[in-house]
Amino acid sequence: MNSGFATVHVQNAFCQKCSSTIKKELLKIMDITNVYLYPTDSLVVFNFVKANELSTALNILTDLGYPPEGERINSKKPSITACNC
């Protein structure tokens, strides 16, 4: 089965410690593989099989406080702070 490749620049910076949390959460999604994080570039890279998995991954990143660049944050949600390490 073919897989897609996602390169996601996130709005908030994250550290090496937060990288492990992000990676762990993304790998919980079925058919998300090869997750690599680049904290200095605020970049998350991974493979996926179906578009709905990509959507789920983007939602998880937003919930963790790392929304993709260009995504507007709903002001009704409580403010999520990213890396506090």
mmCIF file of the N, C-alpha and C atoms, coordinates in Angstrom:
data_MODEL
# 
_entry.id   MODEL 
# 
loop_
_atom_site.group_PDB 
_atom_site.id 
_atom_site.type_symbol 
_atom_site.label_atom_id 
_atom_site.label_alt_id 
_atom_site.label_comp_id 
_atom_site.label_asym_id 
_atom_site.label_entity_id 
_atom_site.label_seq_id 
_atom_site.pdbx_PDB_ins_code 
_atom_site.Cartn_x 
_atom_site.Cartn_y 
_atom_site.Cartn_z 
_atom_site.occupancy 
_atom_site.B_iso_or_equiv 
_atom_site.pdbx_formal_charge 
_atom_site.auth_seq_id 
_atom_site.auth_comp_id 
_atom_site.auth_asym_id 
_atom_site.auth_atom_id 
_atom_site.pdbx_PDB_model_num 
ATOM 1   N N  . MET A 1 1  ? 0.844   -1.178 0.000  1.00 0.00 ? 1  MET A N  1 
ATOM 2   C CA . MET A 1 1  ? 0.000   0.000  0.000  1.00 0.00 ? 1  MET A CA 1 
ATOM 3   C C  . MET A 1 1  ? 0.892   1.244  0.000  1.00 0.00 ? 1  MET A C  1 
ATOM 4   N N  . ASN A 1 2  ? 0.555   2.219  -0.804 1.00 0.00 ? 2  ASN A N  1 
ATOM 5   C CA . ASN A 1 2  ? 1.322   3.455  -0.876 1.00 0.00 ? 2  ASN A CA 1 
ATOM 6   C C  . ASN A 1 2  ? 1.107   4.289  0.372  1.00 0.00 ? 2  ASN A C  1 
ATOM 7   N N  . SER A 1 3  ? 2.130   5.029  0.722  1.00 0.00 ? 3  SER A N  1 
ATOM 8   C CA . SER A 1 3  ? 1.973   5.913  1.875  1.00 0.00 ? 3  SER A CA 1 
ATOM 9   C C  . SER A 1 3  ? 2.289   7.335  1.459  1.00 0.00 ? 3  SER A C  1 
ATOM 10  N N  . GLY A 1 4  ? 1.683   8.277  2.191  1.00 0.00 ? 4  GLY A N  1 
ATOM 11  C CA . GLY A 1 4  ? 1.951   9.678  1.972  1.00 0.00 ? 4  GLY A CA 1 
ATOM 12  C C  . GLY A 1 4  ? 3.037   10.139 2.911  1.00 0.00 ? 4  GLY A C  1 
ATOM 13  N N  . PHE A 1 5  ? 3.573   11.289 2.622  1.00 0.00 ? 5  PHE A N  1 
ATOM 14  C CA . PHE A 1 5  ? 4.647   11.863 3.418  1.00 0.00 ? 5  PHE A CA 1 
ATOM 15  C C  . PHE A 1 5  ? 4.211   13.258 3.855  1.00 0.00 ? 5  PHE A C  1 
ATOM 16  N N  . ALA A 1 6  ? 4.188   13.500 5.156  1.00 0.00 ? 6  ALA A N  1 
ATOM 17  C CA . ALA A 1 6  ? 3.758   14.799 5.675  1.00 0.00 ? 6  ALA A CA 1 
ATOM 18  C C  . ALA A 1 6  ? 4.941   15.535 6.288  1.00 0.00 ? 6  ALA A C  1 
ATOM 19  N N  . THR A 1 7  ? 5.046   16.804 5.947  1.00 0.00 ? 7  THR A N  1 
ATOM 20  C CA . THR A 1 7  ? 6.024   17.703 6.539  1.00 0.00 ? 7  THR A CA 1 
ATOM 21  C C  . THR A 1 7  ? 5.219   18.847 7.135  1.00 0.00 ? 7  THR A C  1 
ATOM 22  N N  . VAL A 1 8  ? 5.186   18.918 8.466  1.00 0.00 ? 8  VAL A N  1 
ATOM 23  C CA . VAL A 1 8  ? 4.333   19.889 9.146  1.00 0.00 ? 8  VAL A CA 1 
ATOM 24  C C  . VAL A 1 8  ? 5.188   20.867 9.952  1.00 0.00 ? 8  VAL A C  1 
ATOM 25  N N  . HIS A 1 9  ? 5.158   22.125 9.541  1.00 0.00 ? 9  HIS A N  1 
ATOM 26  C CA . HIS A 1 9  ? 5.790   23.182 10.334 1.00 0.00 ? 9  HIS A CA 1 
ATOM 27  C C  . HIS A 1 9  ? 4.767   23.627 11.368 1.00 0.00 ? 9  HIS A C  1 
ATOM 28  N N  . VAL A 1 10 ? 5.144   23.595 12.649 1.00 0.00 ? 10 VAL A N  1 
ATOM 29  C CA . VAL A 1 10 ? 4.207   23.951 13.710 1.00 0.00 ? 10 VAL A CA 1 
ATOM 30  C C  . VAL A 1 10 ? 4.497   25.366 14.217 1.00 0.00 ? 10 VAL A C  1 
ATOM 31  N N  . GLN A 1 11 ? 3.472   25.974 14.813 1.00 0.00 ? 11 GLN A N  1 
ATOM 32  C CA . GLN A 1 11 ? 3.569   27.365 15.252 1.00 0.00 ? 11 GLN A CA 1 
ATOM 33  C C  . GLN A 1 11 ? 4.442   27.553 16.481 1.00 0.00 ? 11 GLN A C  1 
ATOM 34  N N  . ASN A 1 12 ? 4.434   26.609 17.389 1.00 0.00 ? 12 ASN A N  1 
ATOM 35  C CA . ASN A 1 12 ? 5.158   26.777 18.638 1.00 0.00 ? 12 ASN A CA 1 
ATOM 36  C C  . ASN A 1 12 ? 6.411   25.916 18.668 1.00 0.00 ? 12 ASN A C  1 
ATOM 37  N N  . ALA A 1 13 ? 7.449   26.457 19.265 1.00 0.00 ? 13 ALA A N  1 
ATOM 38  C CA . ALA A 1 13 ? 8.693   25.709 19.396 1.00 0.00 ? 13 ALA A CA 1 
ATOM 39  C C  . ALA A 1 13 ? 8.522   24.604 20.433 1.00 0.00 ? 13 ALA A C  1 
ATOM 40  N N  . PHE A 1 14 ? 9.304   23.551 20.292 1.00 0.00 ? 14 PHE A N  1 
ATOM 41  C CA . PHE A 1 14 ? 9.294   22.469 21.264 1.00 0.00 ? 14 PHE A CA 1 
ATOM 42  C C  . PHE A 1 14 ? 10.715  21.997 21.494 1.00 0.00 ? 14 PHE A C  1 
ATOM 43  N N  . CYS A 1 15 ? 10.930  21.408 22.669 1.00 0.00 ? 15 CYS A N  1 
ATOM 44  C CA . CYS A 1 15 ? 12.258  20.940 23.038 1.00 0.00 ? 15 CYS A CA 1 
ATOM 45  C C  . CYS A 1 15 ? 12.382  19.440 22.791 1.00 0.00 ? 15 CYS A C  1 
ATOM 46  N N  . GLN A 1 16 ? 13.544  18.901 23.077 1.00 0.00 ? 16 GLN A N  1 
ATOM 47  C CA . GLN A 1 16 ? 13.786  17.478 22.885 1.00 0.00 ? 16 GLN A CA 1 
ATOM 48  C C  . GLN A 1 16 ? 12.876  16.640 23.784 1.00 0.00 ? 16 GLN A C  1 
ATOM 49  N N  . LYS A 1 17 ? 12.635  17.107 25.012 1.00 0.00 ? 17 LYS A N  1 
ATOM 50  C CA . LYS A 1 17 ? 11.764  16.381 25.939 1.00 0.00 ? 17 LYS A CA 1 
ATOM 51  C C  . LYS A 1 17 ? 10.335  16.332 25.402 1.00 0.00 ? 17 LYS A C  1 
ATOM 52  N N  . CYS A 1 18 ? 9.844   17.449 24.903 1.00 0.00 ? 18 CYS A N  1 
ATOM 53  C CA . CYS A 1 18 ? 8.488   17.490 24.337 1.00 0.00 ? 18 CYS A CA 1 
ATOM 54  C C  . CYS A 1 18 ? 8.397   16.658 23.061 1.00 0.00 ? 18 CYS A C  1 
ATOM 55  N N  . SER A 1 19 ? 9.496   16.533 22.350 1.00 0.00 ? 19 SER A N  1 
ATOM 56  C CA . SER A 1 19 ? 9.520   15.731 21.126 1.00 0.00 ? 19 SER A CA 1 
ATOM 57  C C  . SER A 1 19 ? 9.097   14.297 21.394 1.00 0.00 ? 19 SER A C  1 
ATOM 58  N N  . SER A 1 20 ? 9.535   13.749 22.516 1.00 0.00 ? 20 SER A N  1 
ATOM 59  C CA . SER A 1 20 ? 9.185   12.359 22.814 1.00 0.00 ? 20 SER A CA 1 
ATOM 60  C C  . SER A 1 20 ? 7.686   12.211 23.061 1.00 0.00 ? 20 SER A C  1 
ATOM 61  N N  . THR A 1 21 ? 7.062   13.207 23.693 1.00 0.00 ? 21 THR A N  1 
ATOM 62  C CA . THR A 1 21 ? 5.618   13.170 23.921 1.00 0.00 ? 21 THR A CA 1 
ATOM 63  C C  . THR A 1 21 ? 4.871   13.265 22.601 1.00 0.00 ? 21 THR A C  1 
ATOM 64  N N  . ILE A 1 22 ? 5.289   14.174 21.749 1.00 0.00 ? 22 ILE A N  1 
ATOM 65  C CA . ILE A 1 22 ? 4.653   14.348 20.441 1.00 0.00 ? 22 ILE A CA 1 
ATOM 66  C C  . ILE A 1 22 ? 4.763   13.054 19.633 1.00 0.00 ? 22 ILE A C  1 
ATOM 67  N N  . LYS A 1 23 ? 5.957   12.495 19.587 1.00 0.00 ? 23 LYS A N  1 
ATOM 68  C CA . LYS A 1 23 ? 6.186   11.271 18.819 1.00 0.00 ? 23 LYS A CA 1 
ATOM 69  C C  . LYS A 1 23 ? 5.336   10.133 19.354 1.00 0.00 ? 23 LYS A C  1 
ATOM 70  N N  . LYS A 1 24 ? 5.286   9.975  20.674 1.00 0.00 ? 24 LYS A N  1 
ATOM 71  C CA . LYS A 1 24 ? 4.505   8.903  21.292 1.00 0.00 ? 24 LYS A CA 1 
ATOM 72  C C  . LYS A 1 24 ? 3.029   9.017  20.918 1.00 0.00 ? 24 LYS A C  1 
ATOM 73  N N  . GLU A 1 25 ? 2.489   10.242 20.957 1.00 0.00 ? 25 GLU A N  1 
ATOM 74  C CA . GLU A 1 25 ? 1.073   10.448 20.628 1.00 0.00 ? 25 GLU A CA 1 
ATOM 75  C C  . GLU A 1 25 ? 0.792   10.189 19.152 1.00 0.00 ? 25 GLU A C  1 
ATOM 76  N N  . LEU A 1 26 ? 1.687   10.607 18.268 1.00 0.00 ? 26 LEU A N  1 
ATOM 77  C CA . LEU A 1 26 ? 1.475   10.384 16.839 1.00 0.00 ? 26 LEU A CA 1 
ATOM 78  C C  . LEU A 1 26 ? 1.567   8.902  16.479 1.00 0.00 ? 26 LEU A C  1 
ATOM 79  N N  . LEU A 1 27 ? 2.452   8.179  17.141 1.00 0.00 ? 27 LEU A N  1 
ATOM 80  C CA . LEU A 1 27 ? 2.606   6.761  16.837 1.00 0.00 ? 27 LEU A CA 1 
ATOM 81  C C  . LEU A 1 27 ? 1.437   5.921  17.336 1.00 0.00 ? 27 LEU A C  1 
ATOM 82  N N  . LYS A 1 28 ? 0.566   6.490  18.160 1.00 0.00 ? 28 LYS A N  1 
ATOM 83  C CA . LYS A 1 28 ? -0.645  5.793  18.591 1.00 0.00 ? 28 LYS A CA 1 
ATOM 84  C C  . LYS A 1 28 ? -1.658  5.674  17.455 1.00 0.00 ? 28 LYS A C  1 
ATOM 85  N N  . ILE A 1 29 ? -1.522  6.511  16.441 1.00 0.00 ? 29 ILE A N  1 
ATOM 86  C CA . ILE A 1 29 ? -2.441  6.503  15.294 1.00 0.00 ? 29 ILE A CA 1 
ATOM 87  C C  . ILE A 1 29 ? -2.049  5.352  14.367 1.00 0.00 ? 29 ILE A C  1 
ATOM 88  N N  . MET A 1 30 ? -3.026  4.527  14.025 1.00 0.00 ? 30 MET A N  1 
ATOM 89  C CA . MET A 1 30 ? -2.764  3.396  13.145 1.00 0.00 ? 30 MET A CA 1 
ATOM 90  C C  . MET A 1 30 ? -2.238  3.894  11.792 1.00 0.00 ? 30 MET A C  1 
ATOM 91  N N  . ASP A 1 31 ? -1.195  3.250  11.300 1.00 0.00 ? 31 ASP A N  1 
ATOM 92  C CA . ASP A 1 31 ? -0.575  3.539  10.002 1.00 0.00 ? 31 ASP A CA 1 
ATOM 93  C C  . ASP A 1 31 ? 0.159   4.877  9.932  1.00 0.00 ? 31 ASP A C  1 
ATOM 94  N N  . ILE A 1 32 ? 0.498   5.455  11.079 1.00 0.00 ? 32 ILE A N  1 
ATOM 95  C CA . ILE A 1 32 ? 1.433   6.586  11.107 1.00 0.00 ? 32 ILE A CA 1 
ATOM 96  C C  . ILE A 1 32 ? 2.785   5.979  11.462 1.00 0.00 ? 32 ILE A C  1 
ATOM 97  N N  . THR A 1 33 ? 3.780   6.206  10.611 1.00 0.00 ? 33 THR A N  1 
ATOM 98  C CA . THR A 1 33 ? 5.101   5.615  10.817 1.00 0.00 ? 33 THR A CA 1 
ATOM 99  C C  . THR A 1 33 ? 6.191   6.652  10.554 1.00 0.00 ? 33 THR A C  1 
ATOM 100 N N  . ASN A 1 34 ? 7.404   6.268  10.864 1.00 0.00 ? 34 ASN A N  1 
ATOM 101 C CA . ASN A 1 34 ? 8.584   7.091  10.569 1.00 0.00 ? 34 ASN A CA 1 
ATOM 102 C C  . ASN A 1 34 ? 8.415   8.527  11.050 1.00 0.00 ? 34 ASN A C  1 
ATOM 103 N N  . VAL A 1 35 ? 8.100   8.689  12.321 1.00 0.00 ? 35 VAL A N  1 
ATOM 104 C CA . VAL A 1 35 ? 7.908   10.026 12.887 1.00 0.00 ? 35 VAL A CA 1 
ATOM 105 C C  . VAL A 1 35 ? 9.275   10.589 13.275 1.00 0.00 ? 35 VAL A C  1 
ATOM 106 N N  . TYR A 1 36 ? 9.598   11.743 12.709 1.00 0.00 ? 36 TYR A N  1 
ATOM 107 C CA . TYR A 1 36 ? 10.838  12.444 13.032 1.00 0.00 ? 36 TYR A CA 1 
ATOM 108 C C  . TYR A 1 36 ? 10.480  13.870 13.415 1.00 0.00 ? 36 TYR A C  1 
ATOM 109 N N  . LEU A 1 37 ? 11.135  14.367 14.458 1.00 0.00 ? 37 LEU A N  1 
ATOM 110 C CA . LEU A 1 37 ? 10.880  15.728 14.922 1.00 0.00 ? 37 LEU A CA 1 
ATOM 111 C C  . LEU A 1 37 ? 12.178  16.529 14.906 1.00 0.00 ? 37 LEU A C  1 
ATOM 112 N N  . TYR A 1 38 ? 12.066  17.763 14.475 1.00 0.00 ? 38 TYR A N  1 
ATOM 113 C CA . TYR A 1 38 ? 13.201  18.662 14.388 1.00 0.00 ? 38 TYR A CA 1 
ATOM 114 C C  . TYR A 1 38 ? 12.896  19.917 15.202 1.00 0.00 ? 38 TYR A C  1 
ATOM 115 N N  . PRO A 1 39 ? 13.234  19.892 16.504 1.00 0.00 ? 39 PRO A N  1 
ATOM 116 C CA . PRO A 1 39 ? 12.870  20.987 17.405 1.00 0.00 ? 39 PRO A CA 1 
ATOM 117 C C  . PRO A 1 39 ? 13.402  22.360 16.975 1.00 0.00 ? 39 PRO A C  1 
ATOM 118 N N  . THR A 1 40 ? 14.609  22.427 16.452 1.00 0.00 ? 40 THR A N  1 
ATOM 119 C CA . THR A 1 40 ? 15.167  23.727 16.078 1.00 0.00 ? 40 THR A CA 1 
ATOM 120 C C  . THR A 1 40 ? 14.422  24.374 14.920 1.00 0.00 ? 40 THR A C  1 
ATOM 121 N N  . ASP A 1 41 ? 13.754  23.550 14.110 1.00 0.00 ? 41 ASP A N  1 
ATOM 122 C CA . ASP A 1 41 ? 13.006  24.059 12.958 1.00 0.00 ? 41 ASP A CA 1 
ATOM 123 C C  . ASP A 1 41 ? 11.502  24.046 13.192 1.00 0.00 ? 41 ASP A C  1 
ATOM 124 N N  . SER A 1 42 ? 11.057  23.598 14.373 1.00 0.00 ? 42 SER A N  1 
ATOM 125 C CA . SER A 1 42 ? 9.621   23.429 14.676 1.00 0.00 ? 42 SER A CA 1 
ATOM 126 C C  . SER A 1 42 ? 8.956   22.608 13.567 1.00 0.00 ? 42 SER A C  1 
ATOM 127 N N  . LEU A 1 43 ? 9.549   21.464 13.275 1.00 0.00 ? 43 LEU A N  1 
ATOM 128 C CA . LEU A 1 43 ? 9.131   20.638 12.154 1.00 0.00 ? 43 LEU A CA 1 
ATOM 129 C C  . LEU A 1 43 ? 8.821   19.215 12.612 1.00 0.00 ? 43 LEU A C  1 
ATOM 130 N N  . VAL A 1 44 ? 7.705   18.682 12.111 1.00 0.00 ? 44 VAL A N  1 
ATOM 131 C CA . VAL A 1 44 ? 7.293   17.304 12.379 1.00 0.00 ? 44 VAL A CA 1 
ATOM 132 C C  . VAL A 1 44 ? 7.118   16.616 11.029 1.00 0.00 ? 44 VAL A C  1 
ATOM 133 N N  . VAL A 1 45 ? 7.732   15.451 10.877 1.00 0.00 ? 45 VAL A N  1 
ATOM 134 C CA . VAL A 1 45 ? 7.700   14.725 9.607  1.00 0.00 ? 45 VAL A CA 1 
ATOM 135 C C  . VAL A 1 45 ? 7.266   13.288 9.889  1.00 0.00 ? 45 VAL A C  1 
ATOM 136 N N  . PHE A 1 46 ? 6.368   12.745 9.063  1.00 0.00 ? 46 PHE A N  1 
ATOM 137 C CA . PHE A 1 46 ? 5.919   11.366 9.242  1.00 0.00 ? 46 PHE A CA 1 
ATOM 138 C C  . PHE A 1 46 ? 5.283   10.829 7.973  1.00 0.00 ? 46 PHE A C  1 
ATOM 139 N N  . ASN A 1 47 ? 5.143   9.497  7.921  1.00 0.00 ? 47 ASN A N  1 
ATOM 140 C CA . ASN A 1 47 ? 4.432   8.831  6.833  1.00 0.00 ? 47 ASN A CA 1 
ATOM 141 C C  . ASN A 1 47 ? 3.044   8.451  7.316  1.00 0.00 ? 47 ASN A C  1 
ATOM 142 N N  . PHE A 1 48 ? 2.090   8.458  6.393  1.00 0.00 ? 48 PHE A N  1 
ATOM 143 C CA . PHE A 1 48 ? 0.722   8.052  6.692  1.00 0.00 ? 48 PHE A CA 1 
ATOM 144 C C  . PHE A 1 48 ? 0.165   7.309  5.491  1.00 0.00 ? 48 PHE A C  1 
ATOM 145 N N  . VAL A 1 49 ? -0.915  6.551  5.711  1.00 0.00 ? 49 VAL A N  1 
ATOM 146 C CA . VAL A 1 49 ? -1.504  5.776  4.621  1.00 0.00 ? 49 VAL A CA 1 
ATOM 147 C C  . VAL A 1 49 ? -2.774  6.442  4.101  1.00 0.00 ? 49 VAL A C  1 
ATOM 148 N N  . LYS A 1 50 ? -3.642  6.884  5.009  1.00 0.00 ? 50 LYS A N  1 
ATOM 149 C CA . LYS A 1 50 ? -4.918  7.472  4.607  1.00 0.00 ? 50 LYS A CA 1 
ATOM 150 C C  . LYS A 1 50 ? -5.006  8.933  5.041  1.00 0.00 ? 50 LYS A C  1 
ATOM 151 N N  . ALA A 1 51 ? -5.774  9.702  4.298  1.00 0.00 ? 51 ALA A N  1 
ATOM 152 C CA . ALA A 1 51 ? -5.925  11.133 4.591  1.00 0.00 ? 51 ALA A CA 1 
ATOM 153 C C  . ALA A 1 51 ? -6.530  11.381 5.966  1.00 0.00 ? 51 ALA A C  1 
ATOM 154 N N  . ASN A 1 52 ? -7.422  10.494 6.411  1.00 0.00 ? 52 ASN A N  1 
ATOM 155 C CA . ASN A 1 52 ? -8.020  10.708 7.729  1.00 0.00 ? 52 ASN A CA 1 
ATOM 156 C C  . ASN A 1 52 ? -6.981  10.550 8.844  1.00 0.00 ? 52 ASN A C  1 
ATOM 157 N N  . GLU A 1 53 ? -5.934  9.755  8.624  1.00 0.00 ? 53 GLU A N  1 
ATOM 158 C CA . GLU A 1 53 ? -4.848  9.643  9.594  1.00 0.00 ? 53 GLU A CA 1 
ATOM 159 C C  . GLU A 1 53 ? -4.048  10.933 9.658  1.00 0.00 ? 53 GLU A C  1 
ATOM 160 N N  . LEU A 1 54 ? -3.858  11.558 8.513  1.00 0.00 ? 54 LEU A N  1 
ATOM 161 C CA . LEU A 1 54 ? -3.182  12.852 8.480  1.00 0.00 ? 54 LEU A CA 1 
ATOM 162 C C  . LEU A 1 54 ? -3.999  13.876 9.250  1.00 0.00 ? 54 LEU A C  1 
ATOM 163 N N  . SER A 1 55 ? -5.291  13.886 9.032  1.00 0.00 ? 55 SER A N  1 
ATOM 164 C CA . SER A 1 55 ? -6.178  14.807 9.741  1.00 0.00 ? 55 SER A CA 1 
ATOM 165 C C  . SER A 1 55 ? -6.124  14.572 11.251 1.00 0.00 ? 55 SER A C  1 
ATOM 166 N N  . THR A 1 56 ? -6.143  13.322 11.651 1.00 0.00 ? 56 THR A N  1 
ATOM 167 C CA . THR A 1 56 ? -6.060  12.975 13.069 1.00 0.00 ? 56 THR A CA 1 
ATOM 168 C C  . THR A 1 56 ? -4.737  13.456 13.660 1.00 0.00 ? 56 THR A C  1 
ATOM 169 N N  . ALA A 1 57 ? -3.658  13.270 12.924 1.00 0.00 ? 57 ALA A N  1 
ATOM 170 C CA . ALA A 1 57 ? -2.341  13.703 13.388 1.00 0.00 ? 57 ALA A CA 1 
ATOM 171 C C  . ALA A 1 57 ? -2.294  15.221 13.569 1.00 0.00 ? 57 ALA A C  1 
ATOM 172 N N  . LEU A 1 58 ? -2.863  15.956 12.628 1.00 0.00 ? 58 LEU A N  1 
ATOM 173 C CA . LEU A 1 58 ? -2.883  17.419 12.737 1.00 0.00 ? 58 LEU A CA 1 
ATOM 174 C C  . LEU A 1 58 ? -3.720  17.866 13.930 1.00 0.00 ? 58 LEU A C  1 
ATOM 175 N N  . ASN A 1 59 ? -4.814  17.166 14.182 1.00 0.00 ? 59 ASN A N  1 
ATOM 176 C CA . ASN A 1 59 ? -5.643  17.487 15.350 1.00 0.00 ? 59 ASN A CA 1 
ATOM 177 C C  . ASN A 1 59 ? -4.895  17.207 16.646 1.00 0.00 ? 59 ASN A C  1 
ATOM 178 N N  . ILE A 1 60 ? -4.153  16.114 16.694 1.00 0.00 ? 60 ILE A N  1 
ATOM 179 C CA . ILE A 1 60 ? -3.371  15.793 17.893 1.00 0.00 ? 60 ILE A CA 1 
ATOM 180 C C  . ILE A 1 60 ? -2.296  16.839 18.121 1.00 0.00 ? 60 ILE A C  1 
ATOM 181 N N  . LEU A 1 61 ? -1.618  17.253 17.068 1.00 0.00 ? 61 LEU A N  1 
ATOM 182 C CA . LEU A 1 61 ? -0.605  18.301 17.213 1.00 0.00 ? 61 LEU A CA 1 
ATOM 183 C C  . LEU A 1 61 ? -1.222  19.574 17.782 1.00 0.00 ? 61 LEU A C  1 
ATOM 184 N N  . THR A 1 62 ? -2.395  19.942 17.289 1.00 0.00 ? 62 THR A N  1 
ATOM 185 C CA . THR A 1 62 ? -3.087  21.136 17.784 1.00 0.00 ? 62 THR A CA 1 
ATOM 186 C C  . THR A 1 62 ? -3.469  20.965 19.245 1.00 0.00 ? 62 THR A C  1 
ATOM 187 N N  . ASP A 1 63 ? -3.997  19.800 19.599 1.00 0.00 ? 63 ASP A N  1 
ATOM 188 C CA . ASP A 1 63 ? -4.390  19.545 20.988 1.00 0.00 ? 63 ASP A CA 1 
ATOM 189 C C  . ASP A 1 63 ? -3.197  19.580 21.936 1.00 0.00 ? 63 ASP A C  1 
ATOM 190 N N  . LEU A 1 64 ? -2.029  19.187 21.449 1.00 0.00 ? 64 LEU A N  1 
ATOM 191 C CA . LEU A 1 64 ? -0.821  19.206 22.278 1.00 0.00 ? 64 LEU A CA 1 
ATOM 192 C C  . LEU A 1 64 ? -0.216  20.606 22.392 1.00 0.00 ? 64 LEU A C  1 
ATOM 193 N N  . GLY A 1 65 ? -0.740  21.548 21.612 1.00 0.00 ? 65 GLY A N  1 
ATOM 194 C CA . GLY A 1 65 ? -0.231  22.919 21.656 1.00 0.00 ? 65 GLY A CA 1 
ATOM 195 C C  . GLY A 1 65 ? 0.722   23.263 20.527 1.00 0.00 ? 65 GLY A C  1 
ATOM 196 N N  . TYR A 1 66 ? 0.743   22.429 19.486 1.00 0.00 ? 66 TYR A N  1 
ATOM 197 C CA . TYR A 1 66 ? 1.625   22.646 18.343 1.00 0.00 ? 66 TYR A CA 1 
ATOM 198 C C  . TYR A 1 66 ? 0.830   22.639 17.040 1.00 0.00 ? 66 TYR A C  1 
ATOM 199 N N  . PRO A 1 67 ? -0.034  23.639 16.856 1.00 0.00 ? 67 PRO A N  1 
ATOM 200 C CA . PRO A 1 67 ? -0.837  23.664 15.623 1.00 0.00 ? 67 PRO A CA 1 
ATOM 201 C C  . PRO A 1 67 ? 0.039   23.952 14.403 1.00 0.00 ? 67 PRO A C  1 
ATOM 202 N N  . PRO A 1 68 ? -0.359  23.427 13.256 1.00 0.00 ? 68 PRO A N  1 
ATOM 203 C CA . PRO A 1 68 ? 0.388   23.711 12.026 1.00 0.00 ? 68 PRO A CA 1 
ATOM 204 C C  . PRO A 1 68 ? 0.419   25.209 11.737 1.00 0.00 ? 68 PRO A C  1 
ATOM 205 N N  . GLU A 1 69 ? 1.493   25.663 11.124 1.00 0.00 ? 69 GLU A N  1 
ATOM 206 C CA . GLU A 1 69 ? 1.592   27.077 10.741 1.00 0.00 ? 69 GLU A CA 1 
ATOM 207 C C  . GLU A 1 69 ? 0.416   27.442 9.861  1.00 0.00 ? 69 GLU A C  1 
ATOM 208 N N  . GLY A 1 70 ? -0.122  28.611 10.099 1.00 0.00 ? 70 GLY A N  1 
ATOM 209 C CA . GLY A 1 70 ? -1.231  29.100 9.301  1.00 0.00 ? 70 GLY A CA 1 
ATOM 210 C C  . GLY A 1 70 ? -2.593  28.715 9.839  1.00 0.00 ? 70 GLY A C  1 
ATOM 211 N N  . GLU A 1 71 ? -2.637  27.777 10.770 1.00 0.00 ? 71 GLU A N  1 
ATOM 212 C CA . GLU A 1 71 ? -3.921  27.372 11.344 1.00 0.00 ? 71 GLU A CA 1 
ATOM 213 C C  . GLU A 1 71 ? -4.337  28.392 12.404 1.00 0.00 ? 71 GLU A C  1 
ATOM 214 N N  . ARG A 1 72 ? -5.582  28.803 12.315 1.00 0.00 ? 72 ARG A N  1 
ATOM 215 C CA . ARG A 1 72 ? -6.115  29.734 13.307 1.00 0.00 ? 72 ARG A CA 1 
ATOM 216 C C  . ARG A 1 72 ? -6.613  28.939 14.491 1.00 0.00 ? 72 ARG A C  1 
ATOM 217 N N  . ILE A 1 73 ? -6.319  29.448 15.667 1.00 0.00 ? 73 ILE A N  1 
ATOM 218 C CA . ILE A 1 73 ? -6.733  28.782 16.886 1.00 0.00 ? 73 ILE A CA 1 
ATOM 219 C C  . ILE A 1 73 ? -8.075  29.342 17.320 1.00 0.00 ? 73 ILE A C  1 
ATOM 220 N N  . ASN A 1 74 ? -9.005  28.450 17.645 1.00 0.00 ? 74 ASN A N  1 
ATOM 221 C CA . ASN A 1 74 ? -10.330 28.847 18.102 1.00 0.00 ? 74 ASN A CA 1 
ATOM 222 C C  . ASN A 1 74 ? -10.185 29.535 19.458 1.00 0.00 ? 74 ASN A C  1 
ATOM 223 N N  . SER A 1 75 ? -10.603 30.792 19.550 1.00 0.00 ? 75 SER A N  1 
ATOM 224 C CA . SER A 1 75 ? -10.438 31.551 20.779 1.00 0.00 ? 75 SER A CA 1 
ATOM 225 C C  . SER A 1 75 ? -11.337 31.060 21.903 1.00 0.00 ? 75 SER A C  1 
ATOM 226 N N  . LYS A 1 76 ? -12.335 30.222 21.594 1.00 0.00 ? 76 LYS A N  1 
ATOM 227 C CA . LYS A 1 76 ? -13.220 29.691 22.626 1.00 0.00 ? 76 LYS A CA 1 
ATOM 228 C C  . LYS A 1 76 ? -12.556 28.585 23.434 1.00 0.00 ? 76 LYS A C  1 
ATOM 229 N N  . LYS A 1 77 ? -11.542 27.958 22.842 1.00 0.00 ? 77 LYS A N  1 
ATOM 230 C CA . LYS A 1 77 ? -10.809 26.923 23.554 1.00 0.00 ? 77 LYS A CA 1 
ATOM 231 C C  . LYS A 1 77 ? -9.880  27.577 24.559 1.00 0.00 ? 77 LYS A C  1 
ATOM 232 N N  . PRO A 1 78 ? -9.628  26.904 25.689 1.00 0.00 ? 78 PRO A N  1 
ATOM 233 C CA . PRO A 1 78 ? -8.659  27.460 26.621 1.00 0.00 ? 78 PRO A CA 1 
ATOM 234 C C  . PRO A 1 78 ? -7.293  27.533 25.957 1.00 0.00 ? 78 PRO A C  1 
ATOM 235 N N  . SER A 1 79 ? -6.547  28.525 26.326 1.00 0.00 ? 79 SER A N  1 
ATOM 236 C CA . SER A 1 79 ? -5.236  28.716 25.732 1.00 0.00 ? 79 SER A CA 1 
ATOM 237 C C  . SER A 1 79 ? -4.318  27.556 26.089 1.00 0.00 ? 79 SER A C  1 
ATOM 238 N N  . ILE A 1 80 ? -3.764  26.917 25.059 1.00 0.00 ? 80 ILE A N  1 
ATOM 239 C CA . ILE A 1 80 ? -2.863  25.817 25.273 1.00 0.00 ? 80 ILE A CA 1 
ATOM 240 C C  . ILE A 1 80 ? -1.453  26.359 25.116 1.00 0.00 ? 80 ILE A C  1 
ATOM 241 N N  . THR A 1 81 ? -0.647  26.134 26.105 1.00 0.00 ? 81 THR A N  1 
ATOM 242 C CA . THR A 1 81 ? 0.729   26.574 26.008 1.00 0.00 ? 81 THR A CA 1 
ATOM 243 C C  . THR A 1 81 ? 1.575   25.416 25.535 1.00 0.00 ? 81 THR A C  1 
ATOM 244 N N  . ALA A 1 82 ? 2.519   25.727 24.712 1.00 0.00 ? 82 ALA A N  1 
ATOM 245 C CA . ALA A 1 82 ? 3.392   24.697 24.193 1.00 0.00 ? 82 ALA A CA 1 
ATOM 246 C C  . ALA A 1 82 ? 4.483   24.403 25.224 1.00 0.00 ? 82 ALA A C  1 
ATOM 247 N N  . CYS A 1 83 ? 5.639   24.135 24.784 1.00 0.00 ? 83 CYS A N  1 
ATOM 248 C CA . CYS A 1 83 ? 6.751   23.727 25.633 1.00 0.00 ? 83 CYS A CA 1 
ATOM 249 C C  . CYS A 1 83 ? 6.979   24.681 26.792 1.00 0.00 ? 83 CYS A C  1 
ATOM 250 N N  . ASN A 1 84 ? 6.927   24.131 27.991 1.00 0.00 ? 84 ASN A N  1 
ATOM 251 C CA . ASN A 1 84 ? 7.195   24.906 29.203 1.00 0.00 ? 84 ASN A CA 1 
ATOM 252 C C  . ASN A 1 84 ? 8.447   24.398 29.918 1.00 0.00 ? 84 ASN A C  1 
ATOM 253 N N  . CYS A 1 85 ? 9.230   23.617 29.213 1.00 0.00 ? 85 CYS A N  1 
ATOM 254 C CA . CYS A 1 85 ? 10.416  23.013 29.826 1.00 0.00 ? 85 CYS A CA 1 
ATOM 255 C C  . CYS A 1 85 ? 11.502  24.050 30.077 1.00 0.00 ? 85 CYS A C  1 
# 
